[in-house]
Every structure is written in structure tokens, then in C-alpha cells.
């Protein structure tokens, strides 16, 4: 994700929807900054946010952030109460809030101003007219209307697409029973489909269904995992989002987890979170989704979430495991 330069409260207000992937409501957002290694980190909490202050403060401090910004979206009293608790925790953790604001109805109010610097009626703003919004738009970043709209981008297609995928899945399952792929055949298929995806070629329904069935094998899922381009994952995000929406429900956890990894590598925590929710709603014990959930909850910066394993190294690791 392209770094956004935040210099003012209005810059922060404009940046938040792009940092999260959607426009927040009834939320408390804390942005950690002043970190030469990891840039910024945005954490969103539902309001009221009681009980989370110490955890969030420890998360930011533990990852080397030295200052923070707080933005509350909701009723004045509720926002002030949550901001006060989090500000105290951030101060204690050594990540003091440089500014705290409440945002509502196209206006913002400073919660740290104790003189006449801010009018009682708030300061009107237009995020679309900011340099931050222009930077984000130019970089192809999108801010959806709300979190529910973001979640819908990983929900299954319906109508004719769903009917066609059901038939394709029946064929893929029958093929798996009567003429299962060898590991070599499966890896060749996965590699071919992924290579074509990076040129913009969308898999057919039969290919998408076959891929879903194959990815239930952890070795084959890991083959797809090590082929995600962690430095430039846009094509992988588009591919895995499409697969998540097309495969039948039992086959969702693996591609949803791969989508989450690609999204988080890109700094898109919002998409990563809704992808993991999709995976865990179907299989609450799916190991890769649980691991990624722990990583995100721990606030591990995307730059540190690097698999750094080649297909050859993966093959060696699996061969060594068989030899044990």
C-alpha cells in the first residue's frame, strides 16, 4: 500500500478510509507513527472500546511506534470516554497521542484543544479535496462505504455463476475420486493457473473448481502460498478474491486464507480481516487462518510478515518431512 503523508488533522481524516479500506462509523481509530522502519499502523476498534486500550497501546509500543493520532467516529460522549481511556494507555506505553479528534457529519472537533482554537460547531472538511485522497486515488487505493460493503467483496457469487460453479465442482470432485492428480500434475496445474492469472487471464469454472478441491491438500495450498508475490501482490489479491467468491463453501478456507495473506502483505488489513472471517466462519479450526489472525491481532507489521520461501525450498522441506 502506498504510504500516505499525514501532516494535519484533515489529512488524517482523509487517510483513514484508505488505511482501513472503508469509511468507519461508531469506531475509534488509532494511527501509530514516528517509526522509521514500519511507517504507520492503523488500528480500528468498535465503540465503545472499553477493555482494549492497554492491548492496543502495548501493540503499538511493542512495534516501535513513538507517537499516535486518535480519531473517534460516533456520539460525543462515547467518543470522549473511549479517547480518554486510550490516550492514558498510550501515554503510559510511551506512544503519546499528538492529536485526538471526533469526526461526524462532515465536521471534526479537536479533543485536545483547551482554548478557542476550535469552534464549538466543529470544522467542516472535504476529504475528497485533499492531497491525501488524490495520492490514494492515483495509487489505486479504494475506500468503500462501510465495513459491510468490504465484507461483501469476499461473499459468494450467486445466480448463474453459482449454478455453473456447482456443476463444475461436481465434475472436479468426481475427477478427484476417479482419477486423482499426482502431486506433480497438481503442482503443474496450480503453477499454470497462477502464471496465467498474473497476465490477467481468469480461470474457467472447471479450473476454479479443480483448484478449490486441490487446495484442501496442505502441500498444494502451500505451493500456492509460496507463489504469492509479497512485494507486489495486487494480481494475487484480485485472483484469490475471485476464487474465494466462486468456489463452493467447503473449499473456501484455503483460498480465503491465501487472500488474507496477500492483502496483509499489501498493507490492506481490512480486506485481510474480512477474508479471515470468511474462512473461520466455515472452518473455525482452519490452522492457516488462525495463525494469520494471531499475527494481525499482535500487530505484526506487514513488512515483517514475509514467507521468504521458494517453491524449491518448500519441496525440500516436504521431502525432509517425509524422510523423518
Rosetta blueprint (number, residue, H / E / L):
1 X L
2 X L
3 X L
4 X L
5 X L
6 X L
7 X L
8 X L
9 X H
10 X H
11 X H
12 X H
13 X H
14 X H
15 X H
16 X H
17 X H
18 X H
19 X H
20 X H
21 X L
22 X E
23 X L
24 X L
25 X L
26 X L
27 X E
28 X E
29 X E
30 X E
31 X E
32 X E
33 X E
34 X L
35 X L
36 X L
37 X L
38 X L
39 X L
40 X L
41 X E
42 X E
43 X E
44 X E
45 X E
46 X E
47 X L
48 X L
49 X L
50 X L
51 X L
52 X L
53 X H
54 X H
55 X H
56 X H
57 X H
58 X H
59 X H
60 X H
61 X H
62 X H
63 X L
64 X L
65 X L
66 X L
67 X E
68 X E
69 X E
70 X E
71 X E
72 X E
73 X E
74 X L
75 X L
76 X H
77 X H
78 X H
79 X H
80 X H
81 X H
82 X H
83 X H
84 X H
85 X H
86 X H
87 X H
88 X H
89 X H
90 X H
91 X H
92 X H
93 X H
94 X L
95 X L
96 X L
97 X E
98 X E
99 X E
100 X E
101 X E
102 X E
103 X E
104 X E
105 X L
106 X L
107 X E
108 X E
109 X E
110 X E
111 X L
112 X L
113 X L
114 X L
115 X L
116 X L
117 X L
118 X L
119 X L
120 X L
121 X L
122 X L
123 X E
124 X E
125 X L
126 X L
127 X H
128 X H
129 X H
130 X L
131 X H
132 X H
133 X H
134 X H
135 X H
136 X H
137 X H
138 X H
139 X L
140 X L
141 X L
142 X L
143 X L
144 X E
145 X L
146 X L
147 X H
148 X H
149 X H
150 X H
151 X H
152 X H
153 X L
154 X L
155 X L
156 X L
157 X L
158 X L
159 X L
160 X H
161 X H
162 X H
163 X H
164 X H
165 X H
166 X H
167 X H
168 X H
169 X H
170 X H
171 X H
172 X H
173 X H
174 X H
175 X H
176 X H
177 X H
178 X H
179 X L
180 X L
181 X L
182 X L
183 X H
184 X H
185 X H
186 X H
187 X H
188 X H
189 X H
190 X H
191 X H
192 X H
193 X H
194 X H
195 X H
196 X H
197 X H
198 X L
199 X L
200 X L
201 X L
202 X L
203 X L
204 X L
205 X H
206 X H
207 X H
208 X H
209 X H
210 X H
211 X H
212 X H
213 X H
214 X H
215 X L
216 X L
217 X L
218 X H
219 X H
220 X H
221 X H
222 X H
223 X H
224 X H
225 X H
226 X L
227 X L
228 X L
229 X L
230 X L
231 X L
232 X L
233 X L
234 X H
235 X H
236 X H
237 X H
238 X H
239 X H
240 X H
241 X H
242 X H
243 X H
244 X H
245 X H
246 X H
247 X L
248 X L
249 X H
250 X H
251 X H
252 X H
253 X H
254 X H
255 X H
256 X H
257 X H
258 X H
259 X H
260 X H
261 X H
262 X H
263 X H
264 X H
265 X H
266 X L
267 X L
268 X L
269 X H
270 X H
271 X H
272 X H
273 X H
274 X H
275 X H
276 X H
277 X H
278 X H
279 X H
280 X H
281 X H
282 X H
283 X L
284 X L
285 X L
286 X L
287 X H
288 X H
289 X H
290 X H
291 X H
292 X H
293 X H
294 X H
295 X H
296 X H
297 X H
298 X L
299 X L
300 X L
301 X L
302 X H
303 X H
304 X H
305 X L
306 X L
307 X L
308 X L
309 X L
310 X L
311 X H
312 X H
313 X H
314 X H
315 X H
316 X H
317 X H
318 X H
319 X H
320 X H
321 X H
322 X H
323 X H
324 X L
